[in-house]
Amino acid sequence: MGTEDKAENKVDELKGQGKEALGKATDNDQMEAEGKGDQAKADIKQAGEKVKDAFK
């Protein structure tokens, strides 16, 4: 299930990048901030996966 979680986290990160880019393009500060937040959440989840992998 670790690989599945990592893939899901990557999808979340890419969605966040898209939201951030759309927010910048449309001058929508809220959407840009949401995108950055989504990316940060995905990064934290990825870090958790790496910790789990280290203890396997």
mmCIF file of the N, C-alpha and C atoms, coordinates in Angstrom:
data_MODEL
# 
_entry.id   MODEL 
# 
loop_
_atom_site.group_PDB 
_atom_site.id 
_atom_site.type_symbol 
_atom_site.label_atom_id 
_atom_site.label_alt_id 
_atom_site.label_comp_id 
_atom_site.label_asym_id 
_atom_site.label_entity_id 
_atom_site.label_seq_id 
_atom_site.pdbx_PDB_ins_code 
_atom_site.Cartn_x 
_atom_site.Cartn_y 
_atom_site.Cartn_z 
_atom_site.occupancy 
_atom_site.B_iso_or_equiv 
_atom_site.pdbx_formal_charge 
_atom_site.auth_seq_id 
_atom_site.auth_comp_id 
_atom_site.auth_asym_id 
_atom_site.auth_atom_id 
_atom_site.pdbx_PDB_model_num 
ATOM 1   N N  . MET A 1 1  ? 0.811  -1.196 0.000   1.00 0.00 ? 1  MET A N  1 
ATOM 2   C CA . MET A 1 1  ? 0.000  0.000  0.000   1.00 0.00 ? 1  MET A CA 1 
ATOM 3   C C  . MET A 1 1  ? 0.852  1.257  0.000   1.00 0.00 ? 1  MET A C  1 
ATOM 4   N N  . GLY A 1 2  ? 2.138  1.164  0.313   1.00 0.00 ? 2  GLY A N  1 
ATOM 5   C CA . GLY A 1 2  ? 3.012  2.321  0.343   1.00 0.00 ? 2  GLY A CA 1 
ATOM 6   C C  . GLY A 1 2  ? 3.148  2.989  -1.014  1.00 0.00 ? 2  GLY A C  1 
ATOM 7   N N  . THR A 1 3  ? 3.288  2.188  -2.077  1.00 0.00 ? 3  THR A N  1 
ATOM 8   C CA . THR A 1 3  ? 3.420  2.742  -3.417  1.00 0.00 ? 3  THR A CA 1 
ATOM 9   C C  . THR A 1 3  ? 2.149  3.470  -3.827  1.00 0.00 ? 3  THR A C  1 
ATOM 10  N N  . GLU A 1 4  ? 1.021  2.903  -3.455  1.00 0.00 ? 4  GLU A N  1 
ATOM 11  C CA . GLU A 1 4  ? -0.267 3.532  -3.759  1.00 0.00 ? 4  GLU A CA 1 
ATOM 12  C C  . GLU A 1 4  ? -0.377 4.888  -3.062  1.00 0.00 ? 4  GLU A C  1 
ATOM 13  N N  . ASP A 1 5  ? 0.041  4.939  -1.803  1.00 0.00 ? 5  ASP A N  1 
ATOM 14  C CA . ASP A 1 5  ? -0.007 6.194  -1.047  1.00 0.00 ? 5  ASP A CA 1 
ATOM 15  C C  . ASP A 1 5  ? 0.926  7.236  -1.661  1.00 0.00 ? 5  ASP A C  1 
ATOM 16  N N  . LYS A 1 6  ? 2.111  6.792  -2.063  1.00 0.00 ? 6  LYS A N  1 
ATOM 17  C CA . LYS A 1 6  ? 3.066  7.721  -2.669  1.00 0.00 ? 6  LYS A CA 1 
ATOM 18  C C  . LYS A 1 6  ? 2.514  8.300  -3.961  1.00 0.00 ? 6  LYS A C  1 
ATOM 19  N N  . ALA A 1 7  ? 1.876  7.466  -4.765  1.00 0.00 ? 7  ALA A N  1 
ATOM 20  C CA . ALA A 1 7  ? 1.288  7.940  -6.019  1.00 0.00 ? 7  ALA A CA 1 
ATOM 21  C C  . ALA A 1 7  ? 0.167  8.936  -5.742  1.00 0.00 ? 7  ALA A C  1 
ATOM 22  N N  . GLU A 1 8  ? -0.649 8.632  -4.741  1.00 0.00 ? 8  GLU A N  1 
ATOM 23  C CA . GLU A 1 8  ? -1.740 9.547  -4.380  1.00 0.00 ? 8  GLU A CA 1 
ATOM 24  C C  . GLU A 1 8  ? -1.183 10.885 -3.903  1.00 0.00 ? 8  GLU A C  1 
ATOM 25  N N  . ASN A 1 9  ? -0.104 10.847 -3.142  1.00 0.00 ? 9  ASN A N  1 
ATOM 26  C CA . ASN A 1 9  ? 0.515  12.086 -2.666  1.00 0.00 ? 9  ASN A CA 1 
ATOM 27  C C  . ASN A 1 9  ? 1.060  12.906 -3.830  1.00 0.00 ? 9  ASN A C  1 
ATOM 28  N N  . LYS A 1 10 ? 1.623  12.224 -4.817  1.00 0.00 ? 10 LYS A N  1 
ATOM 29  C CA . LYS A 1 10 ? 2.164  12.926 -5.986  1.00 0.00 ? 10 LYS A CA 1 
ATOM 30  C C  . LYS A 1 10 ? 1.028  13.587 -6.764  1.00 0.00 ? 10 LYS A C  1 
ATOM 31  N N  . VAL A 1 11 ? -0.094 12.894 -6.889  1.00 0.00 ? 11 VAL A N  1 
ATOM 32  C CA . VAL A 1 11 ? -1.259 13.473 -7.567  1.00 0.00 ? 11 VAL A CA 1 
ATOM 33  C C  . VAL A 1 11 ? -1.730 14.718 -6.823  1.00 0.00 ? 11 VAL A C  1 
ATOM 34  N N  . ASP A 1 12 ? -1.773 14.641 -5.502  1.00 0.00 ? 12 ASP A N  1 
ATOM 35  C CA . ASP A 1 12 ? -2.181 15.795 -4.694  1.00 0.00 ? 12 ASP A CA 1 
ATOM 36  C C  . ASP A 1 12 ? -1.218 16.970 -4.905  1.00 0.00 ? 12 ASP A C  1 
ATOM 37  N N  . GLU A 1 13 ? 0.075  16.652 -4.979  1.00 0.00 ? 13 GLU A N  1 
ATOM 38  C CA . GLU A 1 13 ? 1.082  17.698 -5.193  1.00 0.00 ? 13 GLU A CA 1 
ATOM 39  C C  . GLU A 1 13 ? 0.866  18.364 -6.557  1.00 0.00 ? 13 GLU A C  1 
ATOM 40  N N  . LEU A 1 14 ? 0.628  17.560 -7.576  1.00 0.00 ? 14 LEU A N  1 
ATOM 41  C CA . LEU A 1 14 ? 0.411  18.109 -8.918  1.00 0.00 ? 14 LEU A CA 1 
ATOM 42  C C  . LEU A 1 14 ? -0.866 18.945 -8.992  1.00 0.00 ? 14 LEU A C  1 
ATOM 43  N N  . LYS A 1 15 ? -1.903 18.499 -8.286  1.00 0.00 ? 15 LYS A N  1 
ATOM 44  C CA . LYS A 1 15 ? -3.141 19.285 -8.230  1.00 0.00 ? 15 LYS A CA 1 
ATOM 45  C C  . LYS A 1 15 ? -2.858 20.640 -7.586  1.00 0.00 ? 15 LYS A C  1 
ATOM 46  N N  . GLY A 1 16 ? -2.063 20.627 -6.522  1.00 0.00 ? 16 GLY A N  1 
ATOM 47  C CA . GLY A 1 16 ? -1.707 21.875 -5.842  1.00 0.00 ? 16 GLY A CA 1 
ATOM 48  C C  . GLY A 1 16 ? -0.923 22.806 -6.745  1.00 0.00 ? 16 GLY A C  1 
ATOM 49  N N  . GLN A 1 17 ? -0.016 22.242 -7.538  1.00 0.00 ? 17 GLN A N  1 
ATOM 50  C CA . GLN A 1 17 ? 0.752  23.065 -8.472  1.00 0.00 ? 17 GLN A CA 1 
ATOM 51  C C  . GLN A 1 17 ? -0.165 23.683 -9.521  1.00 0.00 ? 17 GLN A C  1 
ATOM 52  N N  . GLY A 1 18 ? -1.129 22.892 -9.974  1.00 0.00 ? 18 GLY A N  1 
ATOM 53  C CA . GLY A 1 18 ? -2.086 23.410 -10.947 1.00 0.00 ? 18 GLY A CA 1 
ATOM 54  C C  . GLY A 1 18 ? -2.935 24.524 -10.377 1.00 0.00 ? 18 GLY A C  1 
ATOM 55  N N  . LYS A 1 19 ? -3.396 24.327 -9.150  1.00 0.00 ? 19 LYS A N  1 
ATOM 56  C CA . LYS A 1 19 ? -4.206 25.356 -8.483  1.00 0.00 ? 19 LYS A CA 1 
ATOM 57  C C  . LYS A 1 19 ? -3.400 26.633 -8.302  1.00 0.00 ? 19 LYS A C  1 
ATOM 58  N N  . GLU A 1 20 ? -2.136 26.467 -7.877  1.00 0.00 ? 20 GLU A N  1 
ATOM 59  C CA . GLU A 1 20 ? -1.280 27.633 -7.669  1.00 0.00 ? 20 GLU A CA 1 
ATOM 60  C C  . GLU A 1 20 ? -1.078 28.383 -8.987  1.00 0.00 ? 20 GLU A C  1 
ATOM 61  N N  . ALA A 1 21 ? -0.795 27.653 -10.053 1.00 0.00 ? 21 ALA A N  1 
ATOM 62  C CA . ALA A 1 21 ? -0.569 28.277 -11.359 1.00 0.00 ? 21 ALA A CA 1 
ATOM 63  C C  . ALA A 1 21 ? -1.830 28.987 -11.851 1.00 0.00 ? 21 ALA A C  1 
ATOM 64  N N  . LEU A 1 22 ? -2.982 28.349 -11.676 1.00 0.00 ? 22 LEU A N  1 
ATOM 65  C CA . LEU A 1 22 ? -4.241 28.964 -12.084 1.00 0.00 ? 22 LEU A CA 1 
ATOM 66  C C  . LEU A 1 22 ? -4.517 30.225 -11.266 1.00 0.00 ? 22 LEU A C  1 
ATOM 67  N N  . GLY A 1 23 ? -4.227 30.151 -9.987  1.00 0.00 ? 23 GLY A N  1 
ATOM 68  C CA . GLY A 1 23 ? -4.409 31.324 -9.131  1.00 0.00 ? 23 GLY A CA 1 
ATOM 69  C C  . GLY A 1 23 ? -3.526 32.480 -9.554  1.00 0.00 ? 23 GLY A C  1 
ATOM 70  N N  . LYS A 1 24 ? -2.270 32.172 -9.913  1.00 0.00 ? 24 LYS A N  1 
ATOM 71  C CA . LYS A 1 24 ? -1.367 33.227 -10.390 1.00 0.00 ? 24 LYS A CA 1 
ATOM 72  C C  . LYS A 1 24 ? -1.866 33.807 -11.710 1.00 0.00 ? 24 LYS A C  1 
ATOM 73  N N  . ALA A 1 25 ? -2.302 32.919 -12.615 1.00 0.00 ? 25 ALA A N  1 
ATOM 74  C CA . ALA A 1 25 ? -2.746 33.359 -13.936 1.00 0.00 ? 25 ALA A CA 1 
ATOM 75  C C  . ALA A 1 25 ? -4.001 34.225 -13.869 1.00 0.00 ? 25 ALA A C  1 
ATOM 76  N N  . THR A 1 26 ? -4.873 33.930 -12.934 1.00 0.00 ? 26 THR A N  1 
ATOM 77  C CA . THR A 1 26 ? -6.131 34.675 -12.818 1.00 0.00 ? 26 THR A CA 1 
ATOM 78  C C  . THR A 1 26 ? -6.072 35.749 -11.741 1.00 0.00 ? 26 THR A C  1 
ATOM 79  N N  . ASP A 1 27 ? -4.906 35.908 -11.144 1.00 0.00 ? 27 ASP A N  1 
ATOM 80  C CA . ASP A 1 27 ? -4.707 36.879 -10.067 1.00 0.00 ? 27 ASP A CA 1 
ATOM 81  C C  . ASP A 1 27 ? -5.658 36.610 -8.899  1.00 0.00 ? 27 ASP A C  1 
ATOM 82  N N  . ASN A 1 28 ? -5.828 35.320 -8.590  1.00 0.00 ? 28 ASN A N  1 
ATOM 83  C CA . ASN A 1 28 ? -6.700 34.885 -7.502  1.00 0.00 ? 28 ASN A CA 1 
ATOM 84  C C  . ASN A 1 28 ? -5.805 34.427 -6.346  1.00 0.00 ? 28 ASN A C  1 
ATOM 85  N N  . ASP A 1 29 ? -5.589 35.311 -5.391  1.00 0.00 ? 29 ASP A N  1 
ATOM 86  C CA . ASP A 1 29 ? -4.681 35.023 -4.281  1.00 0.00 ? 29 ASP A CA 1 
ATOM 87  C C  . ASP A 1 29 ? -5.139 33.838 -3.437  1.00 0.00 ? 29 ASP A C  1 
ATOM 88  N N  . GLN A 1 30 ? -6.455 33.702 -3.267  1.00 0.00 ? 30 GLN A N  1 
ATOM 89  C CA . GLN A 1 30 ? -6.978 32.605 -2.447  1.00 0.00 ? 30 GLN A CA 1 
ATOM 90  C C  . GLN A 1 30 ? -6.670 31.251 -3.094  1.00 0.00 ? 30 GLN A C  1 
ATOM 91  N N  . MET A 1 31 ? -6.884 31.144 -4.401  1.00 0.00 ? 31 MET A N  1 
ATOM 92  C CA . MET A 1 31 ? -6.628 29.875 -5.086  1.00 0.00 ? 31 MET A CA 1 
ATOM 93  C C  . MET A 1 31 ? -5.130 29.558 -5.083  1.00 0.00 ? 31 MET A C  1 
ATOM 94  N N  . GLU A 1 32 ? -4.320 30.578 -5.264  1.00 0.00 ? 32 GLU A N  1 
ATOM 95  C CA . GLU A 1 32 ? -2.870 30.399 -5.231  1.00 0.00 ? 32 GLU A CA 1 
ATOM 96  C C  . GLU A 1 32 ? -2.434 29.878 -3.860  1.00 0.00 ? 32 GLU A C  1 
ATOM 97  N N  . ALA A 1 33 ? -2.995 30.447 -2.808  1.00 0.00 ? 33 ALA A N  1 
ATOM 98  C CA . ALA A 1 33 ? -2.663 30.012 -1.449  1.00 0.00 ? 33 ALA A CA 1 
ATOM 99  C C  . ALA A 1 33 ? -3.136 28.582 -1.197  1.00 0.00 ? 33 ALA A C  1 
ATOM 100 N N  . GLU A 1 34 ? -4.321 28.245 -1.702  1.00 0.00 ? 34 GLU A N  1 
ATOM 101 C CA . GLU A 1 34 ? -4.831 26.871 -1.551  1.00 0.00 ? 34 GLU A CA 1 
ATOM 102 C C  . GLU A 1 34 ? -3.893 25.891 -2.242  1.00 0.00 ? 34 GLU A C  1 
ATOM 103 N N  . GLY A 1 35 ? -3.407 26.257 -3.416  1.00 0.00 ? 35 GLY A N  1 
ATOM 104 C CA . GLY A 1 35 ? -2.487 25.400 -4.149  1.00 0.00 ? 35 GLY A CA 1 
ATOM 105 C C  . GLY A 1 35 ? -1.205 25.172 -3.378  1.00 0.00 ? 35 GLY A C  1 
ATOM 106 N N  . LYS A 1 36 ? -0.681 26.223 -2.798  1.00 0.00 ? 36 LYS A N  1 
ATOM 107 C CA . LYS A 1 36 ? 0.539  26.094 -1.995  1.00 0.00 ? 36 LYS A CA 1 
ATOM 108 C C  . LYS A 1 36 ? 0.275  25.220 -0.771  1.00 0.00 ? 36 LYS A C  1 
ATOM 109 N N  . GLY A 1 37 ? -0.893 25.377 -0.174  1.00 0.00 ? 37 GLY A N  1 
ATOM 110 C CA . GLY A 1 37 ? -1.264 24.561 0.983   1.00 0.00 ? 37 GLY A CA 1 
ATOM 111 C C  . GLY A 1 37 ? -1.394 23.095 0.617   1.00 0.00 ? 37 GLY A C  1 
ATOM 112 N N  . ASP A 1 38 ? -2.009 22.829 -0.530  1.00 0.00 ? 38 ASP A N  1 
ATOM 113 C CA . ASP A 1 38 ? -2.148 21.444 -0.994  1.00 0.00 ? 38 ASP A CA 1 
ATOM 114 C C  . ASP A 1 38 ? -0.778 20.807 -1.217  1.00 0.00 ? 38 ASP A C  1 
ATOM 115 N N  . GLN A 1 39 ? 0.127  21.575 -1.777  1.00 0.00 ? 39 GLN A N  1 
ATOM 116 C CA . GLN A 1 39 ? 1.474  21.061 -2.010  1.00 0.00 ? 39 GLN A CA 1 
ATOM 117 C C  . GLN A 1 39 ? 2.177  20.771 -0.687  1.00 0.00 ? 39 GLN A C  1 
ATOM 118 N N  . ALA A 1 40 ? 1.997  21.643 0.285   1.00 0.00 ? 40 ALA A N  1 
ATOM 119 C CA . ALA A 1 40 ? 2.630  21.441 1.590   1.00 0.00 ? 40 ALA A CA 1 
ATOM 120 C C  . ALA A 1 40 ? 2.094  20.180 2.260   1.00 0.00 ? 40 ALA A C  1 
ATOM 121 N N  . LYS A 1 41 ? 0.785  19.960 2.163   1.00 0.00 ? 41 LYS A N  1 
ATOM 122 C CA . LYS A 1 41 ? 0.186  18.745 2.743   1.00 0.00 ? 41 LYS A CA 1 
ATOM 123 C C  . LYS A 1 41 ? 0.762  17.503 2.071   1.00 0.00 ? 41 LYS A C  1 
ATOM 124 N N  . ALA A 1 42 ? 0.888  17.545 0.752   1.00 0.00 ? 42 ALA A N  1 
ATOM 125 C CA . ALA A 1 42 ? 1.424  16.401 0.017   1.00 0.00 ? 42 ALA A CA 1 
ATOM 126 C C  . ALA A 1 42 ? 2.873  16.141 0.419   1.00 0.00 ? 42 ALA A C  1 
ATOM 127 N N  . ASP A 1 43 ? 3.637  17.209 0.611   1.00 0.00 ? 43 ASP A N  1 
ATOM 128 C CA . ASP A 1 43 ? 5.033  17.060 1.028   1.00 0.00 ? 43 ASP A CA 1 
ATOM 129 C C  . ASP A 1 43 ? 5.133  16.414 2.407   1.00 0.00 ? 43 ASP A C  1 
ATOM 130 N N  . ILE A 1 44 ? 4.254  16.803 3.306   1.00 0.00 ? 44 ILE A N  1 
ATOM 131 C CA . ILE A 1 44 ? 4.257  16.226 4.656   1.00 0.00 ? 44 ILE A CA 1 
ATOM 132 C C  . ILE A 1 44 ? 3.897  14.749 4.601   1.00 0.00 ? 44 ILE A C  1 
ATOM 133 N N  . LYS A 1 45 ? 2.914  14.413 3.774   1.00 0.00 ? 45 LYS A N  1 
ATOM 134 C CA . LYS A 1 45 ? 2.532  13.005 3.625   1.00 0.00 ? 45 LYS A CA 1 
ATOM 135 C C  . LYS A 1 45 ? 3.683  12.195 3.037   1.00 0.00 ? 45 LYS A C  1 
ATOM 136 N N  . GLN A 1 46 ? 4.379  12.777 2.063   1.00 0.00 ? 46 GLN A N  1 
ATOM 137 C CA . GLN A 1 46 ? 5.518  12.087 1.456   1.00 0.00 ? 46 GLN A CA 1 
ATOM 138 C C  . GLN A 1 46 ? 6.600  11.844 2.504   1.00 0.00 ? 46 GLN A C  1 
ATOM 139 N N  . ALA A 1 47 ? 6.830  12.816 3.353   1.00 0.00 ? 47 ALA A N  1 
ATOM 140 C CA . ALA A 1 47 ? 7.837  12.660 4.404   1.00 0.00 ? 47 ALA A CA 1 
ATOM 141 C C  . ALA A 1 47 ? 7.439  11.523 5.339   1.00 0.00 ? 47 ALA A C  1 
ATOM 142 N N  . GLY A 1 48 ? 6.164  11.423 5.659   1.00 0.00 ? 48 GLY A N  1 
ATOM 143 C CA . GLY A 1 48 ? 5.672  10.334 6.502   1.00 0.00 ? 48 GLY A CA 1 
ATOM 144 C C  . GLY A 1 48 ? 5.894  8.984  5.846   1.00 0.00 ? 48 GLY A C  1 
ATOM 145 N N  . GLU A 1 49 ? 5.691  8.905  4.537   1.00 0.00 ? 49 GLU A N  1 
ATOM 146 C CA . GLU A 1 49 ? 5.922  7.656  3.813   1.00 0.00 ? 49 GLU A CA 1 
ATOM 147 C C  . GLU A 1 49 ? 7.393  7.269  3.865   1.00 0.00 ? 49 GLU A C  1 
ATOM 148 N N  . LYS A 1 50 ? 8.270  8.267  3.746   1.00 0.00 ? 50 LYS A N  1 
ATOM 149 C CA . LYS A 1 50 ? 9.713  7.999  3.792   1.00 0.00 ? 50 LYS A CA 1 
ATOM 150 C C  . LYS A 1 50 ? 10.110 7.468  5.171   1.00 0.00 ? 50 LYS A C  1 
ATOM 151 N N  . VAL A 1 51 ? 9.516  8.008  6.221   1.00 0.00 ? 51 VAL A N  1 
ATOM 152 C CA . VAL A 1 51 ? 9.807  7.533  7.581   1.00 0.00 ? 51 VAL A CA 1 
ATOM 153 C C  . VAL A 1 51 ? 9.341  6.098  7.731   1.00 0.00 ? 51 VAL A C  1 
ATOM 154 N N  . LYS A 1 52 ? 8.130  5.808  7.232   1.00 0.00 ? 52 LYS A N  1 
ATOM 155 C CA . LYS A 1 52 ? 7.631  4.431  7.303   1.00 0.00 ? 52 LYS A CA 1 
ATOM 156 C C  . LYS A 1 52 ? 8.549  3.472  6.546   1.00 0.00 ? 52 LYS A C  1 
ATOM 157 N N  . ASP A 1 53 ? 9.027  3.903  5.383   1.00 0.00 ? 53 ASP A N  1 
ATOM 158 C CA . ASP A 1 53 ? 9.930  3.077  4.590   1.00 0.00 ? 53 ASP A CA 1 
ATOM 159 C C  . ASP A 1 53 ? 11.246 2.810  5.329   1.00 0.00 ? 53 ASP A C  1 
ATOM 160 N N  . ALA A 1 54 ? 11.706 3.815  6.061   1.00 0.00 ? 54 ALA A N  1 
ATOM 161 C CA . ALA A 1 54 ? 12.984 3.676  6.773   1.00 0.00 ? 54 ALA A CA 1 
ATOM 162 C C  . ALA A 1 54 ? 12.894 2.637  7.880   1.00 0.00 ? 54 ALA A C  1 
ATOM 163 N N  . PHE A 1 55 ? 11.708 2.418  8.421   1.00 0.00 ? 55 PHE A N  1 
ATOM 164 C CA . PHE A 1 55 ? 11.551 1.467  9.512   1.00 0.00 ? 55 PHE A CA 1 
ATOM 165 C C  . PHE A 1 55 ? 11.113 0.075  9.049   1.00 0.00 ? 55 PHE A C  1 
ATOM 166 N N  . LYS A 1 56 ? 11.047 -0.131 7.747   1.00 0.00 ? 56 LYS A N  1 
ATOM 167 C CA . LYS A 1 56 ? 10.670 -1.457 7.227   1.00 0.00 ? 56 LYS A CA 1 
ATOM 168 C C  . LYS A 1 56 ? 11.856 -2.367 7.174   1.00 0.00 ? 56 LYS A C  1 
# 
